[in-house]
Amino acid sequence: MCEANANSTAIAQIDVDNDDVRVTRWSFEPGTETGHHRHEYDYVITPITNSTMQIEDAEGSRQVDIKAGVSYYRQAGVEHNVTNVSDTPMIFVETEIKR
């Protein structure tokens, strides 16, 4: 596992953004992070790569393995920072549900 580099930010590419949904492709080199943020909408994450992410939130810090093609859902209001602690790039698609 790589060490997190707090000075590097993941790349967010918005593919769809309309009244109903926002779809963002997130690309993380090893050690890059999103930065602390709060989710305004319910959302679904679909990993494109097998990776390990570090989640930092009010409950503390933990590592989570994600598997390509295995989606998960979270409700609006989540506040956290996500860091790629894998030795390889991490990519996932985030679909925010606006309505």
Secondary structure, DSSP 4 states (H G I P E B T S, - for coil): -PPP-TT-B-EEEEEEESSSEEEEEEEE-TT-B--SEE-SSEEEEEESS-EEEEEEETTEEEEEEE-TT--EEE-TT-EEEEEE-SSS-EEEEEEEE--
